[in-house]
């Protein structure tokens, strides 16, 4: 009886894992160079100072630029949480530290829109997505809707608050994907 229960638990866990990997398959292998990189925005603090996540994303973009990982950077993000436009705040930070060609997109309110508006700007070209290690798998899963070739360049993020937020975001993403597959969204 106990052995059957254990086998059922293992089988259910395996099915749940496969189900999860179908919707969030992971990050594709990186190419040596991309025509564009998309730096995903995140909010500033309410006083206008940059959040740690903004700084780390910008630093990751600058490191990737110095490694010749992309030709041009797109910074995407509007002012979702406060009056400070994410893309413009992040562009200013990079401009003060590194000379690179930058396009800004200031309408996107979330990751899906970051990718959607980037696609409208550049078409379906290979894209390097710059974000945190926690966010990258979901961002890459969304990128499938807009780009044929994409990967991610990340910095490590292990903050408990970010982990819990990403778990909720992934569950919501999977729920939306299920509804889309069923024609209900």
N, C-alpha and C positions, 0 to 999 in steps of 0.2 A: 504493500500500500504506500509506504513512504517512498519507495523507489519510483513508483508511478507518478507521485506528486512532484518529485524532483525532476523527472523527465518532462512533465507538463510545464513546469516553471522554466526549464531550460528552453523548451520549444517556443513558449510564448515570448521569452526574452529574445531569442534569435529572430523571431518574426517581427517583433517591435524594432529591433536593430536594423533589419533589412528594410522595413517600412521607413524608418528614419533616414537611412542612407539613400533611399530612392529620392526623397525630397531634399535632403541636404547631403549631396554626394562628396563634398570635400573640395579642396583647392586643387585645380589642375596644375600640372608641372609648368614652371616658369620658362619662358623663352629667354634668350640672351638680351633681346632688345624689343621694345614696343614703340610704335609711333606716338602713342599717347598713354599717359598715366592719369588716373582719376583719383584725386585726393578727396575722400569723403569728409564732409563737414561734420562738426559737432559743436554744441553751444559754448559760448563764452560764459564766464561768470556774470551775474547780474550787474556788477560794477564795470563791466567791459574788459576786465583782465582775462587773459587766456586761460582756459582750463588745461589741466595736465594732459588730457587726451588730445586737445588741439595741438599743444606743443609737441607731443610725441609723434603725432601724425605728420606734422610739418617736418620734424627732424628726420623721420623715416623717408619722406619725399626727397629731402635734400641729399640724404645718403644715397638713395637710389639714383638720383640725378648724377651725383659725382661718380657713381659706378657705371654710368652710361646705360642705364636700364630703360630709358625712354627718351623721346625727342622733345615732347611738349607736355606740360602739366595742365590739367583742368582741375580747378578747385571748385567744388560744388556745395552749396548750402545757403539757405536763407536765414531769416531771423525768427526761428520757431519759438524759442524759449524766452527771448528778450529782444530788445531793440537792436542788438548788434548782429550784423549779417555775417554769418560764419565764414563764407568764402572770402569776404573782404578782409576780415580780421586775420585770417590765416595767410592770405596773400601778402599783407603788409609785413607779417612776421618773416616770411620767406624772402621778400624783396630786400629787407634790411640785412639779410645774411648770405644771400646766394643769388647770382644772376642766372636766371633761366626763363625761357618763354612760358608765359602763364596765360591761360584763358580762365575767366571766372563765369560761373553759372550761379545766379542768385535767387532762383525761384524754388528750388527743391526743398521740400519739407521733411523728407525721409530718404532712406536708402534706395527704395524703388524709384523715386523721382530723380535722385542723383543719377542713376543709370539711364533712366528714360530721357532726361534732358541732355545728358552727355551723348547719347545715341543720336538725338536730333541735331546736335552740333557737329558731330564728326562722322556719322554713319557707322556702318558695321565694319570697323577696323579692329585689329588686335589691341587689347586694352589691359593695362596693369592697374589693378585696384589697390589703393593704399589706405589701410585702416588697421585696426587692432587684430591680434591673433584670435580673439573671441568673436569678433564681428565678421571676419573674412569668410568663413564657410557659408554663412547666410547671404552675405553680399555676393559671393560667387554663384550661389544657387539662384539668386535673382538675376544675375548677369546673363544667365542662359536665355532669358526672354528677350535680350537686346543685342548680344554680341556672340559671334561664332567662336572667337578665340579670346580668352581672358585668363588671367591668373591674379595672384595677390602678392603684395609685398607688405609685411606686417611687423609690428613691434609686439613684444610679449605684454599681455594684460591678464592679470590674475586677481584683480580686486574683487572681493566677495560681492559688492554692490553691482559691479558690472556683470559678474557671472550670473547672478540671479535675474538681472534685467534681460540678459541674452537668452536665458532659458525660456522666459516668458515670451520673448520676441520670436524665438524659433518655433515654439508651440503655436503661436498666432500665425506665423508664416506657413507652417504645415497645414493648419486649419484652412487658411485662405487657398492654398494650393489644392487641397482636397475639394473645396467648393468649386474652384475653377475647373478641375477635372470632371466634376459632375455637372457642369454647366449651371451652377447656382450662384456664380459670382460675376 
